Amino acid sequence: MANAGPVRIAVLGAGPVGLEAALYARACGLPVAVYERGQVGDHLLRWGHARLFTPFGWNASPLGLRALLRERPARDLPAEADLLTGRQFREAYLVRLAESETLLESMHVGCEVLHVGRTAAGKPDDRRPFRLLVRGTNGAERIDQADIVLDCTGTYGTPNWLGDGGIPAVGERAARPHSAFGLEDILGDRKDHYAGRSVVLIGDGYTAAATICALAALAEEHPAAWAFWLTRGPRGQPLPRLANDPLKERDRLAAKANALATRCDGNLEFHPQTVIDEVVCHGPDKGFRVAGRSNGKPVAWEVERVIGAVGSRPDDSIRSGLRKDEPGYYVLGAKAGGSGFLLRDGLDQVRKAFAALTGNPRLDLYGNKAA
């Protein structure tokens, strides 16, 4: 390791991968501080009404389970095969981990890391501590230091733009505060917002599939509702069906959404091969104009709501003063290109990061055979 004393590790983000990284640090005997600007598992609260495709056993690690059961051997935990909602997983696992004896003193919840830089020159780059500009729970700012930074902030809070070419459509920047992104709780907390309304849904992934199924179900109760589903993909079924998909809930969702698209059931119009050029908001709760091209021909809709289900991207502004390959700064989880919520990818990234920062390529605290 770079320093003679204990290496101080800062983990940014208290989601599944961030807590896992903190557990790994503690298992290595290293001091760690976890910074979370919101609540533990904050992104899960945003889409937590939805059920996970993957069972609990895929999303809990040996280190996490060991930490919880060491404190309370009779603790009631979900079964390995249980399919939980995001909120259930957060409460049953993530919150308990953050409150465990292993991590409790390391948690800084409600503290946002605004920027990360290096201390002044004078030592080799990899021996200069990182300086973290932190805004605490009382709003006051301070400087903390760390030798290693593990950026586990994810991507969910930075949705992609709706416009063609990955840039904002005309008017989209002003319309964004009035639009919705990600997985809305259409049949729950947001039901009144969408009941009986006309909606443009943009996107062709599983988030869009879940959204269109919810809008179709809502239209059965409120026939005045109408949804326009716009995708960039070709005609036919918008979602791929995987042969012998091991995640049965994912396959069921794809089949249901495809059926809605091809039959245009549920007060739905499906418009494939559509790119967006314009998203103009007429004012708070006054509707939108969405315009673009479908099969090369101009199209436009006047609707009351807009939902973007177009994925999200990393926000690297927090480290804008650092090099992309800054020694000691590790990006983990979805922000590093992981597969969204599948924690197995995140666990592998955590293992490799600690093997690198400890200089022990065979380090594996999960009980796997070293490569």
N, C-alpha and C positions, 0 to 999 in steps of 0.2 A: 504494500500500500504506500501511497505517496508520503504520508506524515508518520512521524515516530509515535505519536500518541494515538488514542482511539479516533477513528475516522467518523466525523459527524455527518450524518445523512439527513437530507431534507427530502421528504416525499410531498409532492404537490398533488392534491386530490385524494379524497377518502372514499373512492368508489371501490369496486371489487379488486382491481389490480393494485391500486394504491395501498389498501390495507394488506394485501398479500405481500407487497414489497416491504412494508413495515414489519410484518411478521418475520420475513426472511432476515431482515437486518437484526431483529432482536434475537433470532435463533443463532445468528453469527456472533452475538455478543457485542453488537455495535449500537451506539446511541443514535436514536432516530427521532425526528420531529415530523409530524404529519400535519400539513396545512390544508384546511378545507374552508372555502369562502362561504359555503352554504351549510347544509346539513350532511351528515354521513349518508353516502349513497344518494346524493342530491338528484342526479339525473334519473335514477330509478323512480323517484317520486313523480317525475313528469310523465312517464309512460307506465307507471306501476300498476295501472288497472288491467293491463294486458298480461296474459299468461305466457310464460316462457316456453319456447320450443324444447329446450333442453331440460333434462331432469336435474333435481337438486344435486345428485351425486356428481354431475359434470361440472358444477359450479362452486363446489366446496373443496378446499384443498386439505391434504393430510395435516399441514401445519395449523390451519384454522380449526379443524375439528379437534385436533389434539389440545389446542389452547382452551377451547370451550369445555371439553370433557375433563381436562385436568382440574379445573376449578369446581365443576359439578358433574361428577361421573354419571349421575342419574338424570342429567339434563335432557329435556324432551326436544329432539331435533327432527326435522323432516326426514322421511325415508329417502334412500338414494333414488328411487324411481319416481318420487313425487314431482308433479309439474306445478310449480308455484306461480303466482302473479309476481310482478316485480316488487310490489309493496310487501308481499308476504316474505319473499326472499330477503329483502332489506331488513325487515323486523326480526326474522328468525335467525339470520346469520350475520349480516354486516353490522347492525347496531350492537348486537351482542359482542362481536369481536372488538369494536371500538370501545366498549365499556368493560372489556376484560382486563384482568390484572396485567396481562402481557402488554397491552397497548394504551391503557387509559392515560397514563402520565405522558405519553408521546403525542396525544391528540391536541390539536389547536383548531377547534371547530369555530366557524365564524370569523376566521382570519384569512384574508386574501393576500396571496403573493402577487404584487402588482408588476414587479420587474425583477430580473435576475442578472447580475453582472459579476465582474471580478474585482477584487481589491487592486490597489495600485501596484504597478510593476515593482520589481525588486527581487522576485523569485521566479523560477521557471513556471511557465503557464500552469502546469498541472499541480503546482504546489501553492498557488495563490488561492486563498479561500473565495468562495462565492459570496457575494453580498446580495441579500434578499430584502427588497423593499416590501414590508408587510403592513397591511392595514388591519388593525385589531378589531375586536368586537365593539369597542367604544368609538371607533372611527379614527383613532389616533394612529399615525404612522411611525414605524420604527425600522431599524436595520438589524436583521439577524444574519448570522454567518453559517456556512456549511462547507464541507470539503467535497461532498458528492450531492448532486441533485438528481432525483428520479421524478421526471415529469409524467404524471399519470392523470392529467387533467381531461383526457378524452376529447371527443369532438362534438358531442350532442348539442352543446350550447352554441355551435356555429354552423347553422344550416347553409347548404349550398344556395347559390343564386338560381333563380328560375329562368333567367334569360338564355337565349341561344349562345353557345360558345362558352358557357360557364361564367358569364358576366351578368350584372343586373340588367333586367329588361328596362325599357323606358318607363319611368315612373315607379319602378319597384323599390328604390331606396326610400322614397317617401311613404310608399304603401306598406312597407315591411312591418311597422309597429301595429298595423291594423289587420295583418294577415296571421295565419296560424301555420306552424311548422311542426313536423314530427307527428307523433301518435296522439291525437286528441281523444279525450274520454267522451265520445259522442253519445253513448248510451248511458252515461253517468253524470258527472259534474257539469259537463258542457252540453247536456241535452237541450236545455232551453235556448241555448245560443244557436243551435242548428235546426231545431224542430220547425218544419214548414218552410224552410229557407231554400233558396237556390245556391248551389255550391259548385265551384270549380275545384277539382282535385288534380294536382299535377304530380306525376311520378309513377314508376312502374315496378317498384320493389315490394317487399313484404309489408312494409309500413303502409304503402298505398293500398295493398290488398286488404289489410285489416280495416283500413279506413273506409274503403268502398263497401265492404260487407256491413260495417256499422251504419253507414248512411242508408243502405238498402233496407236494413232492419228498421231504422227510424222512419223511413218513408211508409212502411206498413201502418204505422200509427198516425202519421201526418202526411196524407196523400198530396198535400200541396208542395211537399219537398221535391227537389229535382237535383240530380247530380250530373255533372259533366266531367268524365274521367279522361284526362289528356295524358298520353304517353308518347315517348319518342320512338318506341319500338314499332315493328311491323304489325300488320293486321294479323288476326288470329288470336291465340292465347297470349296474354301479356306476361304471364309468369311461367317460368320453366317448371316442368314436372320432373323430378329426379327419380330415376329408376330405383325401386326398393329403398326409397328415402327412409333412413333410420329414425328421422324425426317426424312421426306420424302427424302431429298437429300442424307442422309446417306444410306437409303435403295436403292435408285437408283444407287449409287456408288457400293454397294455390288453386286447388280444384274449384272451390266455391267462388273465388274471385274471377277465375277464368270463365266459369259458367255465367256469371253476371255480365261479364263483358261481351261474350259471344251472343247471348240471348237478349242483352239490354233489358234485363228484368229490374224491378225495384226502382222505377222512375229514374232510369239511368241511360245516359248516352255515352258511348265509348268512342273516343277519337284518337286512334293511333297515328303514328308518324306526324306528330304535331310538335312544333317548336314555338316558344313564346318570345314575342318581340316587345310586348307592352303589358304592364300591370299598373293600372291607374286607380287609385282610391278616390272616391268622390267626397270623402269626409267620414268622420267617425260614425260608424253604423249606417252609412248611406250607400254602401255598395261599391262595386268595382267594375271596371272594364278590363277584360283580358283579351288580348289580340295576338295573333301570330299567323303561322302558316301550317296547313295540313295537306300533305301530299303536294306541296308547292303552291297551294291556293290560299288566298287570304281568308281568315276566319276570325270571328270575334264573338264574345259573350258578355252580357250584362248580368251580373250575379250579385247576391248579397254577401257571400262568404268566399274566401280563398284559402285553400289548404295546400301547402307545399310539402310533399313527401319525397324529396329529391336527395336525401342523404345529407351528410355534414362533412366538414373539413377541419383539419387542424388549425388552431389559432396560435401562431408562433410569436405574437407580439410581446409576450412576456419575456422572451429571450432575445429580443431584437438587437441587443448590444453584444451578443456572443456569436462566435463562428458556428456554422452549421455542424461541424464536427468537433465542437468544444470538448476537450478532455474532461471527464468527470461528470458530464451532463448526459443523462440517459433518458430517452423518450420511450415509454412503455405503453402497452395496451392499444386501444383503438387509434390513438394518436400516432402510433408507430406503424399503423397499417394492419392491426389485428382484425379479426373477424367480428367486429362489433362486440356482442356480449359473450361470445364463447370464451370462457375463462381459461380453458386449456391453452389457448394461444398465449394469453397473458402470463400464465404460470411459466411457460417455457421462456418467455422474454425475461421474466424476473430471474429465473435460474441462470440464464446466460449472463445477465448484467452483473450478478454477484460473483459469478465465476471470473469475470473479467476484472472487476474492481478489487477482488481479493488476490488476484494472480493465481488462483487455483482452478484450472480448467475442468477438474473433476468434481468440483463442489456441487452436490445435489442433495438438498435436504428433504426431498420428497420420497426418497427411498428407491428412486430409479437407478438402474445400472448406468454408471458413467460411460460416456461414449469413448 
